[in-house]
């Protein structure tokens, strides 16, 4: 009896061990199959992505339906009346160009040379410069700005006037031919209301903006 009982227990243990081994084997197999399917899925997704990108790259770019000259790439144009800090009184000038381009043109009236020319310019006329001066392109020096926008025909007329004004302004004087009178001539040509020139550049630009109601669109009349 004892021998039979021991044999039965031994058989039961073997059966349970075999069953446990079978379960572990089955679980391991299922994990392997699952991992294999995941790898296959990821591989398929990656191949599909690469295939779609290659397909897009191989297709010719769609032709533009925009008619030549019908877009806004040629405008609007702008004139920006600006003021900045300087060693003494400050300086007023204009930026002008296209809003669609990074390049900007600068026009302003300053005495040519160093401090001596600036001092002499308070009692007489001294040679001038009408392009960009030190600090005109640096935003940290900006104290006031009033930008107005123009259509292409008007911009061509205004820009031509600015170039003409630069060419016909050979001298600078603190009282009569200064930076505020220079940009005031441009504003006047554009039909804007213009403040008195004897103001600090910052105050002048702010007054110019206030007097014109902050209007951002300018249309030249046929008489201008």
FIKOLZA-1660 file (N, C-alpha, C; in steps of 0.1 Angstrom, whole numbers, plus 5000, padded with zeros to 4 digits):
% residues 224
   i   px   py   pz ch aa at
   1 5008 4988 5000  A  X  N
   1 5000 5000 5000  A  X CA
   1 5009 5013 5000  A  X  C
   2 5019 5012 5009  A  X  N
   2 5028 5024 5009  A  X CA
   2 5035 5026 4996  A  X  C
   3 5039 5015 4990  A  X  N
   3 5045 5017 4976  A  X CA
   3 5035 5022 4966  A  X  C
   4 5023 5018 4967  A  X  N
   4 5013 5022 4957  A  X CA
   4 5010 5037 4959  A  X  C
   5 5009 5041 4972  A  X  N
   5 5006 5055 4975  A  X CA
   5 5017 5064 4971  A  X  C
   6 5030 5060 4973  A  X  N
   6 5041 5068 4968  A  X CA
   6 5041 5069 4953  A  X  C
   7 5038 5058 4946  A  X  N
   7 5038 5058 4932  A  X CA
   7 5027 5068 4927  A  X  C
   8 5015 5068 4934  A  X  N
   8 5005 5077 4929  A  X CA
   8 5009 5092 4931  A  X  C
   9 5015 5094 4942  A  X  N
   9 5019 5108 4945  A  X CA
   9 5030 5113 4935  A  X  C
  10 5039 5103 4932  A  X  N
  10 5049 5106 4922  A  X CA
  10 5044 5109 4908  A  X  C
  11 5034 5101 4904  A  X  N
  11 5027 5103 4891  A  X CA
  11 5020 5116 4891  A  X  C
  12 5013 5120 4902  A  X  N
  12 5006 5133 4903  A  X CA
  12 5015 5144 4901  A  X  C
  13 5027 5144 4908  A  X  N
  13 5037 5155 4907  A  X CA
  13 5042 5156 4893  A  X  C
  14 5044 5144 4886  A  X  N
  14 5049 5145 4872  A  X CA
  14 5039 5151 4863  A  X  C
  15 5026 5147 4866  A  X  N
  15 5016 5153 4857  A  X CA
  15 5015 5168 4859  A  X  C
  16 5015 5173 4872  A  X  N
  16 5014 5187 4874  A  X CA
  16 5026 5194 4868  A  X  C
  17 5038 5188 4869  A  X  N
  17 5050 5194 4864  A  X CA
  17 5050 5195 4849  A  X  C
  18 5044 5184 4843  A  X  N
  18 5043 5184 4828  A  X CA
  18 5033 5195 4824  A  X  C
  19 5022 5196 4831  A  X  N
  19 5012 5206 4828  A  X CA
  19 5017 5220 4829  A  X  C
  20 5025 5222 4840  A  X  N
  20 5031 5236 4842  A  X CA
  20 5041 5239 4831  A  X  C
  21 5048 5229 4827  A  X  N
  21 5058 5231 4817  A  X CA
  21 5051 5234 4804  A  X  C
  22 5040 5227 4801  A  X  N
  22 5032 5229 4789  A  X CA
  22 5027 5243 4789  A  X  C
  23 5022 5248 4801  A  X  N
  23 5016 5261 4802  A  X CA
  23 5027 5272 4799  A  X  C
  24 5039 5270 4805  A  X  N
  24 5050 5279 4803  A  X CA
  24 5055 5279 4789  A  X  C
  25 5055 5267 4783  A  X  N
  25 5059 5266 4769  A  X CA
  25 5049 5274 4760  A  X  C
  26 5036 5272 4763  A  X  N
  26 5026 5278 4755  A  X CA
  26 5026 5293 4757  A  X  C
  27 5028 5298 4769  A  X  N
  27 5029 5312 4772  A  X CA
  27 5041 5318 4764  A  X  C
  28 5052 5311 4765  A  X  N
  28 5064 5316 4758  A  X CA
  28 5062 5317 4743  A  X  C
  29 5055 5307 4738  A  X  N
  29 5052 5306 4724  A  X CA
  29 5043 5318 4720  A  X  C
  30 5033 5321 4728  A  X  N
  30 5024 5331 4725  A  X CA
  30 5031 5345 4726  A  X  C
  31 5040 5347 4736  A  X  N
  31 5047 5359 4737  A  X CA
  31 5056 5361 4724  A  X  C
  32 5062 5350 4720  A  X  N
  32 5071 5351 4708  A  X CA
  32 5063 5355 4696  A  X  C
  33 5051 5348 4694  A  X  N
  33 5043 5351 4683  A  X CA
  33 5038 5366 4683  A  X  C
  34 5034 5370 4695  A  X  N
  34 5030 5384 4697  A  X CA
  34 5041 5394 4693  A  X  C
  35 5053 5391 4698  A  X  N
  35 5064 5400 4696  A  X CA
  35 5068 5400 4681  A  X  C
  36 5067 5388 4675  A  X  N
  36 5069 5387 4660  A  X CA
  36 5059 5395 4652  A  X  C
  37 5047 5394 4656  A  X  N
  37 5036 5402 4649  A  X CA
  37 5039 5417 4651  A  X  C
  38 5043 5421 4663  A  X  N
  38 5045 5435 4666  A  X CA
  38 5057 5440 4657  A  X  C
  39 5067 5432 4656  A  X  N
  39 5079 5436 4647  A  X CA
  39 5074 5437 4633  A  X  C
  40 5066 5427 4629  A  X  N
  40 5061 5427 4615  A  X CA
  40 5053 5439 4612  A  X  C
  41 5044 5443 4622  A  X  N
  41 5036 5455 4620  A  X CA
  41 5044 5468 4619  A  X  C
  42 5054 5469 4628  A  X  N
  42 5062 5481 4628  A  X CA
  42 5070 5482 4615  A  X  C
  43 5075 5470 4610  A  X  N
  43 5082 5470 4598  A  X CA
  43 5073 5474 4586  A  X  C
  44 5061 5469 4586  A  X  N
  44 5051 5472 4576  A  X CA
  44 5048 5487 4576  A  X  C
  45 5046 5492 4588  A  X  N
  45 5043 5507 4589  A  X CA
  45 5054 5515 4584  A  X  C
  46 5066 5511 4588  A  X  N
  46 5078 5518 4583  A  X CA
  46 5080 5518 4568  A  X  C
  47 5077 5506 4562  A  X  N
  47 5078 5504 4548  A  X CA
  47 5068 5513 4541  A  X  C
  48 5056 5513 4547  A  X  N
  48 5045 5521 4541  A  X CA
  48 5048 5536 4541  A  X  C
  49 5054 5540 4552  A  X  N
  49 5058 5555 4553  A  X CA
  49 5068 5558 4543  A  X  C
  50 5079 5550 4542  A  X  N
  50 5089 5552 4532  A  X CA
  50 5084 5552 4518  A  X  C
  51 5075 5543 4516  A  X  N
  51 5069 5542 4503  A  X CA
  51 5061 5554 4499  A  X  C
  52 5053 5559 4509  A  X  N
  52 5045 5571 4506  A  X CA
  52 5053 5583 4504  A  X  C
  53 5064 5585 4512  A  X  N
  53 5073 5596 4510  A  X CA
  53 5080 5596 4496  A  X  C
  54 5084 5583 4493  A  X  N
  54 5091 5582 4480  A  X CA
  54 5081 5585 4468  A  X  C
  55 5068 5581 4470  A  X  N
  55 5058 5584 4460  A  X CA
  55 5056 5599 4459  A  X  C
  56 5055 5606 4470  A  X  N
  56 5053 5620 4470  A  X CA
  56 5065 5627 4463  A  X  C
  57 5077 5623 4466  A  X  N
  57 5089 5629 4461  A  X CA
  57 5090 5627 4446  A  X  C
  58 5085 5615 4441  A  X  N
  58 5086 5612 4427  A  X CA
  58 5075 5619 4419  A  X  C
  59 5065 5624 4425  A  X  N
  59 5054 5631 4418  A  X CA
  59 5059 5645 4414  A  X  C
  60 5056 5650 4403  A  X  N
  60 5060 5664 4399  A  X CA
  60 5052 5674 4408  A  X  C
  61 5058 5685 4411  A  X  N
  61 5051 5695 4419  A  X CA
  61 5039 5701 4411  A  X  C
  62 5028 5703 4418  A  X  N
  62 5016 5709 4411  A  X CA
  62 5019 5722 4405  A  X  C
  63 5014 5725 4393  A  X  N
  63 5016 5738 4387  A  X CA
  63 5007 5749 4394  A  X  C
  64 5013 5760 4395  A  X  N
  64 5006 5771 4401  A  X CA
  64 4995 5776 4392  A  X  C
  65 4983 5779 4398  A  X  N
  65 4972 5784 4390  A  X CA
  65 4972 5799 4390  A  X  C
  66 4981 5806 4398  A  X  N
  66 4981 5820 4399  A  X CA
  66 4986 5827 4386  A  X  C
  67 4979 5837 4382  A  X  N
  67 4982 5844 4370  A  X CA
  67 4994 5853 4373  A  X  C
  68 5002 5855 4363  A  X  N
  68 5014 5864 4365  A  X CA
  68 5009 5878 4369  A  X  C
  69 5014 5884 4379  A  X  N
  69 5010 5897 4383  A  X CA
  69 4998 5898 4391  A  X  C
  70 4991 5887 4394  A  X  N
  70 4978 5887 4401  A  X CA
  70 4980 5886 4416  A  X  C
  71 4993 5882 4421  A  X  N
  71 4995 5880 4435  A  X CA
  71 4999 5893 4442  A  X  C
  72 5002 5891 4455  A  X  N
  72 5005 5903 4463  A  X CA
  72 5020 5904 4466  A  X  C
  73 5029 5896 4458  A  X  N
  73 5043 5896 4460  A  X CA
  73 5049 5910 4457  A  X  C
  74 5042 5918 4448  A  X  N
  74 5048 5931 4444  A  X CA
  74 5043 5942 4453  A  X  C
  75 5036 5939 4464  A  X  N
  75 5031 5949 4473  A  X CA
  75 5025 5943 4485  A  X  C
  76 5020 5951 4494  A  X  N
  76 5020 5966 4494  A  X CA
  76 5034 5971 4497  A  X  C
  77 5036 5984 4494  A  X  N
  77 5048 5991 4497  A  X CA
  77 5046 5999 4509  A  X  C
  78 5057 6004 4515  A  X  N
  78 5055 6012 4527  A  X CA
  78 5066 6023 4528  A  X  C
  79 5062 6033 4536  A  X  N
  79 5072 6043 4540  A  X CA
  79 5070 6044 4555  A  X  C
  80 5081 6042 4562  A  X  N
  80 5081 6042 4577  A  X CA
  80 5089 6054 4582  A  X  C
  81 5081 6064 4588  A  X  N
  81 5087 6076 4594  A  X CA
  81 5092 6072 4608  A  X  C
  82 5105 6073 4611  A  X  N
  82 5111 6068 4623  A  X CA
  82 5120 6079 4630  A  X  C
  83 5121 6076 4643  A  X  N
  83 5130 6085 4651  A  X CA
  83 5139 6076 4660  A  X  C
  84 5151 6080 4663  A  X  N
  84 5159 6072 4671  A  X CA
  84 5167 6081 4681  A  X  C
  85 5173 6075 4690  A  X  N
  85 5182 6083 4699  A  X CA
  85 5195 6086 4692  A  X  C
  86 5201 6097 4697  A  X  N
  86 5215 6101 4692  A  X CA
  86 5222 6107 4704  A  X  C
  87 5234 6111 4701  A  X  N
  87 5243 6117 4712  A  X CA
  87 5237 6129 4718  A  X  C
  88 5229 6137 4710  A  X  N
  88 5224 6149 4715  A  X CA
  88 5208 6150 4713  A  X  C
  89 5204 6155 4701  A  X  N
  89 5190 6158 4699  A  X CA
  89 5182 6146 4694  A  X  C
  90 5188 6137 4688  A  X  N
  90 5181 6126 4682  A  X CA
  90 5181 6127 4667  A  X  C
  91 5175 6118 4660  A  X  N
  91 5175 6118 4645  A  X CA
  91 5162 6112 4640  A  X  C
  92 5157 6119 4629  A  X  N
  92 5145 6114 4622  A  X CA
  92 5149 6110 4608  A  X  C
  93 5143 6099 4603  A  X  N
  93 5146 6094 4590  A  X CA
  93 5134 6085 4585  A  X  C
  94 5135 6080 4573  A  X  N
  94 5125 6071 4568  A  X CA
  94 5131 6057 4563  A  X  C
  95 5123 6047 4565  A  X  N
  95 5126 6034 4559  A  X CA
  95 5116 6034 4547  A  X  C
  96 5119 6027 4536  A  X  N
  96 5109 6025 4526  A  X CA
  96 5113 6013 4518  A  X  C
  97 5103 6006 4512  A  X  N
  97 5105 5994 4505  A  X CA
  97 5092 5986 4504  A  X  C
  98 5094 5973 4502  A  X  N
  98 5083 5963 4501  A  X CA
  98 5081 5955 4513  A  X  C
  99 5069 5953 4517  A  X  N
  99 5067 5945 4529  A  X CA
  99 5071 5930 4527  A  X  C
 100 5071 5926 4515  A  X  N
 100 5074 5912 4512  A  X CA
 100 5089 5909 4511  A  X  C
 101 5097 5920 4513  A  X  N
 101 5112 5918 4512  A  X CA
 101 5119 5923 4524  A  X  C
 102 5129 5916 4528  A  X  N
 102 5137 5920 4540  A  X CA
 102 5145 5932 4538  A  X  C
 103 5150 5935 4526  A  X  N
 103 5158 5946 4523  A  X CA
 103 5150 5959 4525  A  X  C
 104 5157 5969 4531  A  X  N
 104 5150 5982 4534  A  X CA
 104 5160 5993 4529  A  X  C
 105 5154 6003 4524  A  X  N
 105 5162 6015 4520  A  X CA
 105 5160 6026 4531  A  X  C
 106 5170 6034 4533  A  X  N
 106 5170 6044 4544  A  X CA
 106 5173 6058 4538  A  X  C
 107 5166 6068 4542  A  X  N
 107 5168 6081 4537  A  X CA
 107 5167 6091 4549  A  X  C
 108 5176 6100 4551  A  X  N
 108 5176 6110 4561  A  X CA
 108 5186 6120 4559  A  X  C
 109 5185 6131 4566  A  X  N
 109 5195 6142 4564  A  X CA
 109 5203 6144 4576  A  X  C
 110 5216 6142 4574  A  X  N
 110 5225 6144 4586  A  X CA
 110 5238 6152 4581  A  X  C
 111 5245 6158 4590  A  X  N
 111 5257 6165 4586  A  X CA
 111 5268 6154 4583  A  X  C
 112 5276 6157 4572  A  X  N
 112 5286 6148 4569  A  X CA
 112 5299 6150 4577  A  X  C
 113 5304 6140 4583  A  X  N
 113 5316 6142 4591  A  X CA
 113 5314 6139 4605  A  X  C
 114 5322 6145 4614  A  X  N
 114 5322 6142 4628  A  X CA
 114 5315 6152 4636  A  X  C
 115 5318 6153 4649  A  X  N
 115 5311 6163 4658  A  X CA
 115 5313 6177 4654  A  X  C
 116 5325 6180 4648  A  X  N
 116 5328 6194 4643  A  X CA
 116 5317 6199 4633  A  X  C
 117 5314 6190 4624  A  X  N
 117 5304 6194 4614  A  X CA
 117 5290 6196 4620  A  X  C
 118 5287 6188 4630  A  X  N
 118 5274 6190 4637  A  X CA
 118 5274 6203 4644  A  X  C
 119 5284 6207 4651  A  X  N
 119 5285 6219 4658  A  X CA
 119 5284 6231 4649  A  X  C
 120 5292 6231 4638  A  X  N
 120 5292 6242 4628  A  X CA
 120 5278 6243 4622  A  X  C
 121 5271 6232 4620  A  X  N
 121 5258 6232 4614  A  X CA
 121 5247 6239 4622  A  X  C
 122 5250 6243 4634  A  X  N
 122 5241 6252 4642  A  X CA
 122 5243 6266 4639  A  X  C
 123 5253 6270 4632  A  X  N
 123 5255 6284 4628  A  X CA
 123 5256 6287 4613  A  X  C
 124 5258 6276 4606  A  X  N
 124 5259 6278 4591  A  X CA
 124 5255 6265 4585  A  X  C
 125 5256 6264 4571  A  X  N
 125 5253 6252 4564  A  X CA
 125 5266 6244 4562  A  X  C
 126 5264 6231 4564  A  X  N
 126 5276 6222 4563  A  X CA
 126 5272 6211 4553  A  X  C
 127 5281 6204 4546  A  X  N
 127 5278 6193 4537  A  X CA
 127 5270 6182 4544  A  X  C
 128 5261 6176 4537  A  X  N
 128 5252 6166 4543  A  X CA
 128 5254 6152 4537  A  X  C
 129 5248 6143 4544  A  X  N
 129 5246 6129 4539  A  X CA
 129 5232 6126 4540  A  X  C
 130 5227 6118 4530  A  X  N
 130 5212 6115 4529  A  X CA
 130 5209 6100 4530  A  X  C
 131 5218 6092 4532  A  X  N
 131 5216 6078 4533  A  X CA
 131 5214 6073 4548  A  X  C
 132 5217 6060 4550  A  X  N
 132 5216 6055 4564  A  X CA
 132 5228 6060 4572  A  X  C
 133 5225 6064 4584  A  X  N
 133 5235 6068 4594  A  X CA
 133 5236 6058 4605  A  X  C
 134 5246 6059 4614  A  X  N
 134 5248 6050 4625  A  X CA
 134 5235 6049 4634  A  X  C
 135 5230 6037 4635  A  X  N
 135 5219 6034 4644  A  X CA
 135 5205 6034 4637  A  X  C
 136 5205 6037 4624  A  X  N
 136 5192 6038 4617  A  X CA
 136 5186 6024 4615  A  X  C
 137 5194 6014 4615  A  X  N
 137 5189 6000 4613  A  X CA
 137 5189 5992 4626  A  X  C
 138 5192 5998 4637  A  X  N
 138 5192 5991 4650  A  X CA
 138 5180 5994 4658  A  X  C
 139 5171 5984 4660  A  X  N
 139 5158 5986 4667  A  X CA
 139 5160 5990 4682  A  X  C
 140 5171 5988 4688  A  X  N
 140 5173 5992 4702  A  X CA
 140 5174 6007 4704  A  X  C
 141 5176 6014 4693  A  X  N
 141 5177 6029 4693  A  X CA
 141 5164 6036 4689  A  X  C
 142 5154 6028 4685  A  X  N
 142 5142 6034 4680  A  X CA
 142 5134 6040 4691  A  X  C
 143 5128 6052 4688  A  X  N
 143 5120 6059 4698  A  X CA
 143 5106 6062 4693  A  X  C
 144 5104 6062 4680  A  X  N
 144 5090 6064 4675  A  X CA
 144 5090 6059 4660  A  X  C
 145 5078 6055 4656  A  X  N
 145 5076 6049 4643  A  X CA
 145 5062 6052 4638  A  X  C
 146 5061 6056 4626  A  X  N
 146 5047 6057 4619  A  X CA
 146 5048 6052 4605  A  X  C
 147 5043 6040 4603  A  X  N
 147 5044 6033 4590  A  X CA
 147 5031 6035 4582  A  X  C
 148 5032 6038 4570  A  X  N
 148 5020 6039 4561  A  X CA
 148 5023 6031 4548  A  X  C
 149 5012 6026 4543  A  X  N
 149 5013 6017 4531  A  X CA
 149 5008 6023 4519  A  X  C
 150 5014 6019 4508  A  X  N
 150 5011 6024 4494  A  X CA
 150 5009 6013 4484  A  X  C
 151 5000 6016 4474  A  X  N
 151 4999 6007 4463  A  X CA
 151 5012 6009 4454  A  X  C
 152 5013 6000 4444  A  X  N
 152 5025 6001 4436  A  X CA
 152 5027 6014 4428  A  X  C
 153 5016 6019 4421  A  X  N
 153 5018 6031 4414  A  X CA
 153 5022 6043 4423  A  X  C
 154 5015 6044 4434  A  X  N
 154 5019 6055 4443  A  X CA
 154 5033 6053 4449  A  X  C
 155 5036 6041 4452  A  X  N
 155 5050 6038 4458  A  X CA
 155 5061 6043 4448  A  X  C
 156 5059 6040 4436  A  X  N
 156 5069 6044 4426  A  X CA
 156 5071 6059 4426  A  X  C
 157 5060 6067 4427  A  X  N
 157 5061 6081 4427  A  X CA
 157 5067 6086 4440  A  X  C
 158 5064 6080 4451  A  X  N
 158 5069 6085 4464  A  X CA
 158 5084 6081 4464  A  X  C
 159 5088 6069 4460  A  X  N
 159 5102 6065 4461  A  X CA
 159 5110 6074 4452  A  X  C
 160 5105 6077 4440  A  X  N
 160 5112 6086 4431  A  X CA
 160 5114 6100 4437  A  X  C
 161 5104 6104 4444  A  X  N
 161 5105 6117 4451  A  X CA
 161 5116 6117 4462  A  X  C
 162 5116 6106 4470  A  X  N
 162 5127 6104 4480  A  X CA
 162 5141 6105 4474  A  X  C
 163 5142 6098 4463  A  X  N
 163 5155 6098 4456  A  X CA
 163 5159 6112 4451  A  X  C
 164 5149 6119 4446  A  X  N
 164 5152 6132 4441  A  X CA
 164 5155 6141 4453  A  X  C
 165 5148 6140 4464  A  X  N
 165 5151 6148 4476  A  X CA
 165 5165 6145 4481  A  X  C
 166 5169 6133 4481  A  X  N
 166 5183 6130 4485  A  X CA
 166 5193 6137 4476  A  X  C
 167 5190 6136 4464  A  X  N
 167 5200 6142 4454  A  X CA
 167 5200 6157 4455  A  X  C
 168 5190 6163 4459  A  X  N
 168 5189 6178 4460  A  X CA
 168 5190 6184 4474  A  X  C
 169 5196 6176 4483  A  X  N
 169 5198 6181 4497  A  X CA
 169 5213 6180 4500  A  X  C
 170 5221 6189 4495  A  X  N
 170 5236 6189 4496  A  X CA
 170 5241 6194 4510  A  X  C
 171 5232 6201 4517  A  X  N
 171 5237 6207 4530  A  X CA
 171 5227 6204 4541  A  X  C
 172 5233 6206 4553  A  X  N
 172 5225 6204 4565  A  X CA
 172 5227 6216 4574  A  X  C
 173 5216 6220 4581  A  X  N
 173 5216 6231 4590  A  X CA
 173 5206 6228 4601  A  X  C
 174 5210 6230 4614  A  X  N
 174 5201 6226 4625  A  X CA
 174 5188 6233 4625  A  X  C
 175 5187 6245 4619  A  X  N
 175 5175 6253 4620  A  X CA
 175 5166 6252 4608  A  X  C
 176 5172 6252 4596  A  X  N
 176 5165 6253 4584  A  X CA
 176 5164 6240 4575  A  X  C
 177 5175 6233 4574  A  X  N
 177 5176 6221 4566  A  X CA
 177 5180 6209 4575  A  X  C
 178 5171 6204 4583  A  X  N
 178 5174 6194 4593  A  X CA
 178 5167 6181 4590  A  X  C
 179 5168 6171 4599  A  X  N
 179 5163 6158 4596  A  X CA
 179 5147 6158 4596  A  X  C
 180 5141 6166 4605  A  X  N
 180 5126 6166 4606  A  X CA
 180 5120 6173 4594  A  X  C
 181 5127 6184 4589  A  X  N
 181 5122 6190 4577  A  X CA
 181 5123 6181 4565  A  X  C
 182 5134 6173 4565  A  X  N
 182 5136 6163 4554  A  X CA
 182 5124 6153 4553  A  X  C
 183 5121 6146 4564  A  X  N
 183 5111 6137 4564  A  X CA
 183 5097 6143 4563  A  X  C
 184 5096 6156 4567  A  X  N
 184 5084 6164 4566  A  X CA
 184 5081 6166 4551  A  X  C
 185 5091 6169 4543  A  X  N
 185 5089 6171 4529  A  X CA
 185 5084 6158 4522  A  X  C
 186 5088 6146 4527  A  X  N
 186 5083 6134 4521  A  X CA
 186 5068 6132 4525  A  X  C
 187 5065 6135 4538  A  X  N
 187 5052 6133 4543  A  X CA
 187 5042 6143 4535  A  X  C
 188 5047 6155 4533  A  X  N
 188 5039 6165 4526  A  X CA
 188 5036 6161 4512  A  X  C
 189 5046 6155 4505  A  X  N
 189 5044 6150 4491  A  X CA
 189 5034 6139 4491  A  X  C
 190 5033 6131 4502  A  X  N
 190 5024 6120 4502  A  X CA
 190 5009 6125 4506  A  X  C
 191 5008 6138 4509  A  X  N
 191 4995 6143 4512  A  X CA
 191 4991 6142 4527  A  X  C
 192 5001 6140 4535  A  X  N
 192 4999 6139 4550  A  X CA
 192 5000 6153 4556  A  X  C
 193 4993 6154 4567  A  X  N
 193 4994 6167 4575  A  X CA
 193 5008 6166 4582  A  X  C
 194 5015 6178 4582  A  X  N
 194 5028 6178 4587  A  X CA
 194 5030 6188 4599  A  X  C
 195 5036 6184 4610  A  X  N
 195 5038 6193 4621  A  X CA
 195 5049 6202 4619  A  X  C
 196 5051 6212 4628  A  X  N
 196 5062 6221 4628  A  X CA
 196 5075 6213 4629  A  X  C
 197 5086 6218 4622  A  X  N
 197 5098 6210 4622  A  X CA
 197 5106 6212 4635  A  X  C
 198 5104 6222 4642  A  X  N
 198 5112 6225 4654  A  X CA
 198 5108 6217 4666  A  X  C
 199 5109 6204 4665  A  X  N
 199 5105 6195 4676  A  X CA
 199 5116 6184 4676  A  X  C
 200 5117 6178 4688  A  X  N
 200 5126 6166 4688  A  X CA
 200 5121 6155 4678  A  X  C
 201 5130 6148 4672  A  X  N
 201 5126 6138 4662  A  X CA
 201 5115 6128 4668  A  X  C
 202 5116 6124 4680  A  X  N
 202 5106 6115 4686  A  X CA
 202 5092 6122 4686  A  X  C
 203 5092 6134 4691  A  X  N
 203 5080 6142 4692  A  X CA
 203 5074 6144 4678  A  X  C
 204 5083 6147 4669  A  X  N
 204 5079 6150 4655  A  X CA
 204 5071 6138 4649  A  X  C
 205 5077 6127 4650  A  X  N
 205 5071 6115 4644  A  X CA
 205 5058 6111 4651  A  X  C
 206 5057 6113 4664  A  X  N
 206 5045 6110 4671  A  X CA
 206 5034 6120 4667  A  X  C
 207 5038 6133 4666  A  X  N
 207 5029 6143 4661  A  X CA
 207 5023 6140 4647  A  X  C
 208 5032 6136 4639  A  X  N
 208 5029 6133 4625  A  X CA
 208 5018 6122 4625  A  X  C
 209 5020 6112 4633  A  X  N
 209 5010 6101 4634  A  X CA
 209 4997 6105 4640  A  X  C
 210 4998 6114 4650  A  X  N
 210 4985 6118 4657  A  X CA
 210 4977 6127 4647  A  X  C
 211 4984 6137 4640  A  X  N
 211 4977 6146 4631  A  X CA
 211 4970 6139 4620  A  X  C
 212 4975 6127 4616  A  X  N
 212 4969 6120 4605  A  X CA
 212 4960 6108 4610  A  X  C
 213 4957 6109 4623  A  X  N
 213 4948 6099 4629  A  X CA
 213 4953 6085 4629  A  X  C
 214 4966 6083 4628  A  X  N
 214 4972 6070 4627  A  X CA
 214 4969 6062 4615  A  X  C
 215 4964 6069 4605  A  X  N
 215 4960 6062 4592  A  X CA
 215 4972 6054 4586  A  X  C
 216 4970 6042 4582  A  X  N
 216 4980 6034 4577  A  X CA
 216 4980 6032 4562  A  X  C
 217 4970 6037 4556  A  X  N
 217 4969 6036 4541  A  X CA
 217 4969 6050 4535  A  X  C
 218 4978 6052 4525  A  X  N
 218 4979 6065 4519  A  X CA
 218 4977 6063 4504  A  X  C
 219 4968 6071 4498  A  X  N
 219 4966 6072 4484  A  X CA
 219 4969 6086 4479  A  X  C
 220 4978 6087 4469  A  X  N
 220 4981 6100 4464  A  X CA
 220 4970 6105 4454  A  X  C
 221 4968 6118 4454  A  X  N
 221 4959 6123 4445  A  X CA
 221 4966 6125 4432  A  X  C
 222 4958 6128 4422  A  X  N
 222 4963 6129 4408  A  X CA
 222 4972 6141 4407  A  X  C
 223 4970 6151 4416  A  X  N
 223 4978 6163 4415  A  X CA
 223 4992 6162 4422  A  X  C
 224 4994 6152 4429  A  X  N
 224 5006 6150 4436  A  X CA
 224 5017 6145 4427  A  X  C
% end
